[in-house]
Amino acid sequence: MEDSQFVIFIVFGCIWVVMGTAGVIALLKSDGQEIRFGKWGLIVALPIIIPIVIALAFGAFYYN
């Protein structure tokens, strides 16, 4: 029962990430722009995503 708070937090965080991604895609599509994801997008996205995943994994597995 103690871990339910962390699960709820992680689920809501994932929902917000999905909603933000969908919002950016909808914004780009409404302007008629092509959605491209090249090597520069990967260079920008990886330093953002990797620490988030590490922090969530640490929080999920450290206390078990």
HELIX and SHEET records of a PDB file:
HELIX    1   1 SER A    4  SER A   30  1                                  27    
HELIX    2   2 LYS A   39  PHE A   61  1                                  23    
END                                                                             
